[in-house]
Amino acid sequence: MKFDNTKKILVIGRAGLDIYPEPPGTKISDVNNFSSHLGGSAANTCVALSNLGVSTDLLTCISDDAIGEYIINKLNEFKVGVVHCRKVNKSFQTQIAVVETILNNNQSILYRSNPCDLQLNKEDINKINFNNYSAVFISGTALSGEPSRNAVFVASKLTSDLKIPLIIDLDYRPYNWESDTIKSDVYKEIMNEMDIIIGNDLEFNVADNSTNGLELAKVYIKKKPSVIIYKMGEEGSKVFTKENESQYGTFNVEAIKPTGAGDAFNGGFISSLYNGLSLEDAVIRGSANAAIVVTRVGCSSAMPNNQELEKFINQNQKEL
């Protein structure tokens, strides 16, 4: 599977507003001041890729209000393409997350009622020339409700028909899903279309509606996917291809929060494959990117650039 590194990557999913108590280490219940940051897993992944030199366009819906304008301004600041960010009536709201910069008993409180990003629809997809993209990345939360779910499946089929690489981060969040059965069926159906699947052990368990997510990964690698990344937190990750199964550790850092690591991994991993690096190097760079982000405040704001990533790997290369 090769990426055309003359083209952008299209990222499908949500953008939101993250609010952090200041200074770091402050509990929400004790806070006097907050800092604001661009959030949302798809937007964070766009920023992670952009900081590592890969141009992206974000496909989402945003609220037609001041928070929506904040999102657009931040995406522009991070050099993320917004041509496919459609404004919707402000009765559909932008997700807001209040997140502590605390490692233990971290509180991350989400306000996600009637979310604007789930208003993505088939008409949004039909406006896109997928031939303009090197790959399409899907954040799994975009599957959690309609009309976004149907739109994602339409995008997946169009992308697959053009033989453009399809990547999904399962990105399971319990809100918005109608039932466990629907959740499992939807995940399994979309996984059949993907070239690369990224998820943690909980997300694979959720997709299987069981505690056998690892076995599900082993089943799916025999189907269409070329690569499956099965993340296991502090225990590292298992990487499945049709020929091999490998295991990687993690970098030992002094984390100040648990959030942002998955989106950072996506950026480091996908940017490496995009630039023709080996699968092993891509996993290592993804893991290093994730390790850096958990030592910094915020998610999008914490994403390193290439120089920072290379320096970290050089200083810690014997660790993984």
Wavefront OBJ file of the C-alpha trace (Angstrom):
o trace
v 0.000 0.000 0.000
v 1.530 3.272 -1.167
v 0.581 6.877 -0.530
v 0.844 9.602 -3.145
v 2.758 12.189 -1.120
v 1.962 14.930 -3.628
v -1.642 14.958 -2.402
v -3.418 15.852 0.831
v -5.062 13.461 3.266
v -8.795 13.871 3.886
v -9.791 13.477 7.547
v -13.439 12.834 8.470
v -14.731 13.537 11.966
v -15.320 16.117 14.620
v -13.693 19.346 15.714
v -14.421 20.810 19.118
v -13.408 23.232 21.830
v -11.231 21.967 24.692
v -10.989 23.950 27.918
v -8.198 23.244 30.427
v -7.971 24.436 34.046
v -4.896 26.567 34.622
v -2.291 26.162 35.905
v -1.674 22.476 35.025
v -2.525 20.198 37.927
v -5.566 22.227 38.957
v -8.806 20.320 39.552
v -11.896 21.548 37.743
v -13.596 22.059 41.096
v -10.805 24.392 42.224
v -10.181 26.366 39.032
v -10.104 30.150 38.661
v -8.855 30.366 35.060
v -9.062 28.244 31.910
v -7.157 28.069 28.622
v -8.896 27.220 25.349
v -7.647 24.851 22.633
v -8.845 23.278 19.403
v -10.099 19.766 20.184
v -11.926 16.803 18.702
v -10.136 13.656 17.575
v -10.314 14.329 13.836
v -9.156 17.940 14.205
v -6.336 16.827 16.519
v -5.230 14.223 13.978
v -5.213 16.906 11.274
v -2.969 19.088 13.425
v -0.664 16.164 14.229
v -0.256 15.473 10.505
v 0.115 19.140 9.588
v 2.859 19.679 12.179
v 4.729 16.749 10.636
v 4.519 18.175 7.135
v 1.450 16.370 5.755
v -1.278 18.621 4.355
v -4.843 17.759 5.330
v -8.422 18.804 4.735
v -10.960 18.285 7.510
v -14.448 17.117 6.500
v -16.965 18.015 9.200
v -19.839 20.278 10.173
v -19.392 23.151 12.601
v -21.895 25.378 14.380
v -22.709 28.719 12.769
v -21.816 30.749 15.842
v -18.832 32.251 17.638
v -17.516 28.844 18.746
v -17.673 27.641 15.158
v -15.668 30.685 14.129
v -13.130 29.876 16.830
v -12.788 26.357 15.379
v -12.215 27.705 11.859
v -9.678 30.254 13.087
v -7.740 27.582 14.964
v -7.786 25.183 12.001
v -6.429 27.974 9.806
v -3.764 28.731 12.402
v -2.627 25.089 12.266
v -2.724 25.124 8.432
v -5.537 22.571 8.227
v -7.748 22.879 5.146
v -11.318 23.987 5.914
v -12.865 23.910 2.424
v -15.013 20.932 3.504
v -16.093 22.374 6.876
v -19.782 23.218 6.476
v -21.551 25.548 8.882
v -24.878 24.331 10.252
v -27.580 26.031 12.284
v -26.357 26.898 15.761
v -29.096 24.702 17.249
v -26.581 21.940 16.451
v -23.801 22.489 18.924
v -20.022 22.196 18.900
v -18.632 19.661 21.354
v -17.012 21.276 24.389
v -14.683 19.287 26.637
v -13.411 20.452 30.024
v -10.254 18.442 30.664
v -7.856 18.364 33.599
v -4.087 18.282 33.122
v -3.830 15.606 35.782
v -2.679 12.028 35.292
v -4.483 10.174 38.081
v -8.270 10.292 38.328
v -8.302 12.627 35.357
v -11.648 14.338 34.808
v -12.697 14.909 31.206
v -16.236 16.293 31.073
v -17.887 16.458 27.655
v -20.808 18.630 26.604
v -22.111 16.940 23.471
v -25.832 17.495 23.042
v -27.250 17.586 19.500
v -23.710 17.666 18.044
v -23.098 19.584 14.845
v -20.489 17.167 13.475
v -23.072 14.380 13.180
v -24.967 16.558 10.655
v -22.477 15.529 7.973
v -24.539 14.100 5.105
v -24.389 12.402 1.723
v -24.521 15.734 -0.104
v -21.312 16.797 1.665
v -19.639 13.629 0.373
v -20.873 14.030 -3.182
v -19.187 17.450 -3.430
v -15.740 15.940 -2.928
v -13.364 14.759 -5.647
v -11.672 11.917 -3.819
v -9.049 11.652 -6.563
v -7.519 14.787 -5.032
v -6.502 12.833 -1.918
v -3.725 10.432 -1.088
v -5.761 8.698 1.629
v -8.953 9.067 3.632
v -8.832 8.867 7.436
v -12.048 8.252 9.381
v -12.566 8.940 13.066
v -14.967 6.287 14.354
v -17.068 8.741 16.344
v -18.450 9.957 13.004
v -20.266 6.603 12.818
v -22.130 7.058 16.096
v -25.202 8.810 14.686
v -27.095 9.787 11.552
v -26.862 11.328 9.017
v -23.083 11.218 9.563
v -22.981 7.404 9.693
v -24.487 7.006 6.241
v -22.219 9.755 4.891
v -19.136 7.915 6.160
v -20.222 4.692 4.463
v -20.780 6.573 1.189
v -17.305 8.116 1.479
v -15.812 4.724 2.264
v -17.331 3.112 -0.828
v -16.247 5.921 -3.141
v -12.723 5.823 -1.726
v -12.503 2.044 -1.946
v -13.724 2.026 -5.548
v -10.880 4.424 -6.422
v -8.369 2.181 -4.570
v -7.330 5.061 -2.332
v -6.060 3.916 1.090
v -8.724 3.973 3.806
v -7.730 4.331 7.456
v -9.918 4.248 10.557
v -9.249 5.047 14.172
v -12.101 3.170 15.881
v -12.294 6.069 18.379
v -15.164 4.624 20.383
v -17.090 7.005 22.621
v -20.287 5.691 24.228
v -22.417 8.778 23.629
v -24.799 9.020 20.640
v -24.866 5.274 19.884
v -28.398 3.801 19.921
v -27.447 0.344 21.192
v -24.574 -2.088 21.702
v -25.805 -4.282 18.858
v -25.909 -1.422 16.346
v -22.495 -0.212 17.513
v -20.941 -3.630 16.980
v -22.613 -4.182 13.600
v -21.561 -0.767 12.298
v -17.955 -1.157 13.395
v -17.650 -4.625 11.876
v -19.148 -3.444 8.584
v -16.843 -0.444 8.232
v -13.783 -2.474 9.272
v -14.373 -4.711 6.244
v -13.688 -1.697 4.006
v -10.520 -0.427 5.654
v -6.881 -0.816 4.625
v -5.565 0.219 8.051
v -7.419 -0.183 11.356
v -6.188 1.530 14.534
v -7.782 0.921 17.902
v -7.167 0.061 21.514
v -8.167 -3.144 23.270
v -11.388 -1.592 24.591
v -12.398 -0.471 21.094
v -11.819 -3.889 19.563
v -13.800 -5.431 22.428
v -16.586 -2.953 21.743
v -16.551 -3.778 18.042
v -16.926 -7.461 18.920
v -19.419 -6.713 21.703
v -17.320 -9.049 23.846
v -13.985 -9.321 25.619
v -12.378 -11.015 22.590
v -11.211 -7.946 20.703
v -7.756 -9.391 20.130
v -9.284 -12.391 18.388
v -11.404 -10.029 16.292
v -8.228 -8.287 15.121
v -6.755 -11.650 14.118
v -9.905 -12.435 12.129
v -9.996 -9.103 10.306
v -6.363 -9.170 9.211
v -7.302 -12.143 7.036
v -9.786 -9.926 5.206
v -9.147 -6.626 3.395
v -7.030 -4.690 5.936
v -3.281 -4.628 5.271
v -2.363 -3.401 8.762
v -4.111 -3.534 12.132
v -2.716 -1.619 15.100
v -4.013 -3.084 18.363
v -3.028 -0.680 21.144
v -2.707 -1.894 24.729
v -1.886 1.290 26.670
v 1.246 1.019 28.795
v 1.829 -2.502 27.448
v 2.464 -1.108 23.967
v 0.812 -2.423 20.825
v 0.441 -5.467 18.648
v 0.804 -4.894 14.907
v -0.815 -7.355 12.534
v -0.134 -7.751 8.828
v -1.123 -10.663 6.625
v 2.382 -12.083 7.035
v 3.400 -11.189 10.579
v 2.398 -10.288 14.110
v 4.755 -7.952 15.999
v 4.706 -6.309 19.413
v 6.104 -2.919 20.396
v 6.580 -1.267 23.764
v 6.092 2.350 24.779
v 8.417 5.233 25.587
v 8.860 5.970 29.282
v 7.975 9.609 29.956
v 6.676 11.648 32.877
v 3.120 12.168 31.647
v 1.007 15.002 33.031
v -2.264 13.804 31.450
v -3.627 10.754 29.589
v -5.378 12.570 26.728
v -4.218 13.233 23.162
v -1.978 10.193 22.803
v -4.174 8.392 20.278
v -4.484 11.370 17.944
v -0.756 12.002 18.209
v -0.044 8.359 17.371
v -2.224 8.716 14.272
v -0.195 11.698 13.104
v 3.200 10.106 13.669
v 2.183 6.759 12.206
v 0.331 7.966 9.113
v 2.845 10.699 8.252
v 5.606 8.087 8.308
v 3.798 5.736 5.909
v 2.904 8.744 3.750
v 6.612 9.532 3.435
v 7.560 5.971 2.529
v 9.006 4.792 5.843
v 8.725 1.183 6.968
v 5.847 -0.083 9.074
v 8.220 -0.542 12.020
v 9.482 3.026 11.769
v 5.908 4.273 11.459
v 4.855 2.520 14.677
v 7.911 3.846 16.521
v 7.318 7.406 15.329
v 3.639 7.170 16.203
v 4.498 5.945 19.696
v 7.073 8.698 20.134
v 4.596 11.355 19.020
v 2.098 10.040 21.565
v 4.723 10.045 24.321
v 5.540 13.690 23.703
v 1.918 14.852 23.759
v 1.081 13.379 27.172
v 3.871 15.515 28.670
v 2.263 18.759 27.447
v -0.916 20.740 28.073
v -3.662 20.323 25.497
v -3.993 18.005 22.528
v -3.779 20.007 19.293
v -1.530 22.562 21.006
v 0.753 19.776 22.222
v 1.473 18.167 18.842
v 5.218 18.207 18.053
v 6.880 19.146 14.779
v 9.374 17.000 12.892
v 12.393 18.481 14.643
v 10.941 17.808 18.090
v 9.935 14.281 17.111
v 13.371 13.445 15.677
v 15.116 14.825 18.765
v 12.918 12.760 21.080
v 13.516 9.556 19.110
v 17.271 10.135 18.993
v 17.356 10.633 22.760
v 15.139 7.618 23.502
v 15.745 5.253 20.591
v 16.988 2.374 22.761
v 13.884 2.457 24.893
v 11.137 0.998 22.715
l 1 2 3 4 5 6 7 8 9 10 11 12 13 14 15 16 17 18 19 20 21 22 23 24 25 26 27 28 29 30 31 32 33 34 35 36 37 38 39 40 41 42 43 44 45 46 47 48 49 50 51 52 53 54 55 56 57 58 59 60 61 62 63 64 65 66 67 68 69 70 71 72 73 74 75 76 77 78 79 80 81 82 83 84 85 86 87 88 89 90 91 92 93 94 95 96 97 98 99 100 101 102 103 104 105 106 107 108 109 110 111 112 113 114 115 116 117 118 119 120 121 122 123 124 125 126 127 128 129 130 131 132 133 134 135 136 137 138 139 140 141 142 143 144 145 146 147 148 149 150 151 152 153 154 155 156 157 158 159 160 161 162 163 164 165 166 167 168 169 170 171 172 173 174 175 176 177 178 179 180 181 182 183 184 185 186 187 188 189 190 191 192 193 194 195 196 197 198 199 200 201 202 203 204 205 206 207 208 209 210 211 212 213 214 215 216 217 218 219 220 221 222 223 224 225 226 227 228 229 230 231 232 233 234 235 236 237 238 239 240 241 242 243 244 245 246 247 248 249 250 251 252 253 254 255 256 257 258 259 260 261 262 263 264 265 266 267 268 269 270 271 272 273 274 275 276 277 278 279 280 281 282 283 284 285 286 287 288 289 290 291 292 293 294 295 296 297 298 299 300 301 302 303 304 305 306 307 308 309 310 311 312 313 314 315 316 317 318 319 320
